[in-house]
Amino acid sequence: MALSLDAYFARIGYAGSTEPTLATLSELVRAHASAIPFENLDVLLGRRIALDEDALAAKLVDARRGGYCFEQNGLLLAVLERLGFTVAPLSARVRFQRPRDFVPPRTHVFLRVELDGVSWLADVGVGGLSLTAPLRLVLDVEQPTPHETRRIVFENRRYYHQVRLASAWHDVAEFTLEEMPPIDRELANWFTSAHPDSHFKNRLVVARALPEGRRATILNREFTLRAADGTADTRMMQSPDELLAILAEHFELPFSPGTRFPCVALDWP
């Protein structure tokens, strides 16, 4: 189904301006990250992940599902282009909880938006750390968002998007400002969704930004509600049916009773 801006705005609960301004971009990023959950459930179900605009609209908007970076930021890219923004997809490597001496695959895409001669970065597809506000492409400046504080640093001849959790800074992603054309996104999306060594083939991940700086995440059997101050309440789910109930209640992702997500990390008792 073709992308309808009105349907997208209804999906994310947005009723603001459609002018290509920083205020519009900021509100779209916040609303999108809050309404459309990050998830890899179709990968575990063995379904093809299509990146064309019609497929993204059908899944994330009309079917009210979520997705991962190529879907989330692909949809936002299409919307921003329709609204008249100057926007480009950039390639990156996700680095959260990975040491600097490890080289992860370049299987992440996010967006660069140009506004009045200033570059802004938007990323609604990096899991439990998806941005809820655009970041200005400026170095070594702490930038508050409705959730965590962020910054961009330049080290080892590359940029790092970092998040402050408690009192420590953590790498979220590294990038070089190289654009990621459709063919590169297709190849990286195939690896992410189909390669047997892809972490999305071997673990279940769901995340959503909540109001007041809170977040909800699922990693395999762990369900976590994190407060704005960083404190977290984590519990282990005890059955596949409990997982389905949490998906429906906290992420607005209803699945048919009896649905199961084949995943080696779901070690149900």
N, C-alpha and C positions, 0 to 999 in steps of 0.2 A: 504494500500500500504506500502511496506517495506521501512524503513528509508534508504535514499541514502545520504551519506555525501556530494556528489557533489550538490544534490538538496538543501540540508540544507545550504551549503555555498552560493549558488546562492540566496536563500531566504533572507539571512541576509547581502548579499553583501560583503562576506569575500573571500579574495584571498591570504591570508598569509600562514604562515608555519602551518604544521600539526604535528609538533613535540610537545610532551607533556611538554611544558615549561611554565614558568610564562608569558612570552610575548604572547604566543599563547592563554593561558587562558584569559588574560586581554583583548585581542582584540576580542575574541569570546563573552565575557560577554558584552562588549561595543556594538558590532554589533548586538547581539541578542536583547538586551533591546531597541535598537533604531529601529529595523526593525519589531519586532513581538509585537503588542500591547497587553497589559493586558486588558482582557474583560470577562464579565460574560453573554454575550448576549444569548448564547445557553441555559443557565439556565433559563432565562426569557422566552425563546421560548419553554421550556418544553422538550428539547432534552437531551438524556443521555450523560453524560460526561465519556468517556472511557479513561483508562490510559495505555492500552497496547501500545507498541512501534509503531505498525502499525497504530493504531488509531491516535496517536499523530502526526505521520508523515503525515497522510492523511489530518488532519485538519490544523495544524499549518504551514506545509511546502507546501503540494500540493494545498490545498484549500486557502492558504494565509490568514488564519484566525488568531485570537489570542486566549488567554485562561488565566486561573488563575494559581496559584502556582503549583498545581499538574500536570498541563499540561506543563507549561513553564519550570519549573525545572526538570520535568520528561524527557522532550525532551533534555534539556541540559545534564542531567545525561547520557542518552543513547549516545549522541555524544561524551562526554568526555571519556566514557568507550571505545568506538570504537577507539579513538585516543590514548589509552594507559595510560590515567591518572588514578591515584589512587584516587577514589572519592566515597563518601558515602552520602546518603540522611539523613538529620537530621530533627527531629521534632521541632516545635516551636509554640508559641502563638503570634499572631499579637497584638501589644499593642498601636499602634499609636492612639493618642487622647483618650486613655482609662486610667483611674486612676490606680495606683498601687494596690488599695484595691479591684479592680474588677478582677475576674479570667475569661479570655476569653477561649474558647475551644482550644484544641491543634489541630488546623486544618490548620497548615502551614508546608510546607516542603521547605528546602533549602539545599545547598550542601557544604560539606567539602572536600577540595582537598589537598592532601599531595604532596609537591614538595621539594625535597632535605632536608627532615627533618623539613620542615616548614608547618604549617597548614594555609590554606586560605579558606575563606568563599565566596561563590557565591550565589546570590539570584536575579534572573531575574523575580521573580514572586510576588513582594509585592507592586503591584499597582503603584501609582504615586510616590513611593519611591524606585522602583526597582533599584538595584545596577547597575552602569555602569562600575564598576571595582571590582575585588575581594578585600576582606578585609583580612589582615593578622590577625590571631587569637592571638592577643597580647592585653594586657589590658591597658586602660588609655592613649592610644596614638592616637592623632588626625590623621586621614588618609584622605587626599584629594582624590576626584574622579573627573571624568569629569563633574560631577554635584555637589552634596552637599558634605560637609565634614562629615565624619563618625567617630565613635569610638566604642569600646567594653568595657563595664564595668562589674564588678562582684559584685553583691549586693544580699543580702537575699538568699545566696547559689545558685544563678543562674546568667547566663550571660544575658546582655542586649545589643542588637545592637541599637545604638542611632544615630540620625541625628541632625546636627546643622542647624536650620532654623533661620535666622536673628542672634540674639545673644544668643538664648536659645537652649538647648539640649532637644530632645524629644525621648522617647522610640519608636523604630520601632517594635522590636520583642524580646521576651525572650526565652531562650533555656537552655538546660542542657547538650548538646553534645550527647544526646541519639539518636541513629539511628532510622530511621522510615522505617521498612521493608514494602514490597508491601502490605501485608494484612492491616497494620495500615493506609497506604495511601488510600487504597480502602474504609475503613470505614470512614475516615475523609472526603474523597471526596464525599461519599454518603451524609453525613450530610451537607456539604457545598452546594451541588447541589440540594438536595431533601428535606431536613427537612424544614417544613414550617416556623420555626423560624430563619433559616439561613439568615444573612443579604444579601447574594447574591440572595435570593429568593424575597427580598423586596426592592431592590434598584438597579439602573443601574450604573455600574462602568466601565469606559474605561480610559486607560492611555497609554502614550507613551513618551519615552525619545527622545528629539530633539537635534540637534547639538547646540554647543556653550553653553551647560549647561542649555538649556531651556527644559520645559516639557509642554505637552498638557494633560488635563484631562477632563473627563465628570463625574459628579456625579448627577444622575437624570437629572434635566433640566439645571444644571449649567455647562457651558463650560468655561474652564479656560486655558489661556496661561500664563505660569509663566516664567519670565526671570531668568537669572543666579543669579542676585542679590536678588532674592526672591520676587520682585514686581510682581503683578499678575493683569491680565486683565480678569475679569469675566463677562459673560453676561448670561442672562436667555434665553434659547431657547423657542420659542413661539408655535411650532407645531411639530408633529411627522415627517413631511417632512423636517423641518429644521434639526432635529436630524439626519436623513438619509444623508442629504447633508454634515453635519460636519463629520460624520463617514467616508464618502467617501473621503472628501478633506484632513482632518488632520490625519486620522488613516489608510487610505487605506483599509477601510472595506466597500465595496459596498454591499448593499442589494437591493433586488427587490423593485421597487416602490410600496408603500402601505404596506410595512412590518411594523408591530407594535410589540412592546415589552411589554407584560402585566406586569405591575409593579405598586404597590399601590403608590409609591413615585413620579411617573410621573403625576403630577397634572396639566395637560395641561389646559390652560385657555379656 
